Amino acid sequence: MSENNQLRDVFDAIADPTRRRLIRLLAEAEEIPLHELTVQFQMGRTAVSKHLTILKDAGLVLDRKVGRETRFRLNASPLREIQDWVGFYSKFWSTNLLRLNQLLEEEEE
């Protein structure tokens, strides 16, 4: 895991489509209260809250209390781990696609 002392693996946290959607919603807003997030899903407040806890354990979500309300915001820095991992393999695909392109050009000649 990264230097953030995360309790959960970032890859595990984003594996679920609901959590990826939560990340997207949080990325589009500065901060969102739990009740506003809940109305975006066909599940109860408790289920949404559990998904947010998983994201929070991975360091992807930060929360703060404002009165009786909990507001959430995205902390995108742990996503760099995923970007780095995908970046490594994009080099692999770029190299292989270049080779394929060269082979196809040679066949045309």
Residue pairs with C-beta under 8 A, 6 or more apart in sequence:
1 9
1 10
2 10
2 59
2 78
2 81
4 59
4 77
4 78
6 57
6 58
6 59
6 78
7 57
7 58
8 54
8 57
8 58
9 58
10 58
10 59
10 60
10 78
10 79
10 81
10 82
11 81
11 82
11 85
12 54
12 58
13 19
13 54
13 55
13 57
13 58
13 60
14 20
14 23
14 58
14 60
14 79
14 82
16 51
16 54
18 41
18 43
18 51
19 51
19 54
19 55
21 40
21 41
22 37
22 48
22 51
22 52
22 55
22 61
23 55
23 60
23 74
25 32
25 37
25 40
26 32
26 61
26 72
26 73
26 74
27 74
27 76
29 73
30 73
31 64
31 71
31 72
31 73
32 71
32 72
32 73
33 66
33 69
33 70
33 71
33 72
34 45
34 48
34 49
34 52
34 69
34 70
34 71
34 72
35 45
35 69
37 48
37 52
37 72
38 44
38 45
38 48
41 47
41 48
52 61
52 63
52 72
55 61
56 62
56 63
58 78
59 75
59 77
59 78
60 74
60 75
60 76
60 78
60 79
61 72
61 73
61 74
61 75
62 72
62 73
62 74
62 75
63 70
63 71
63 72
63 73
64 70
64 71
65 71
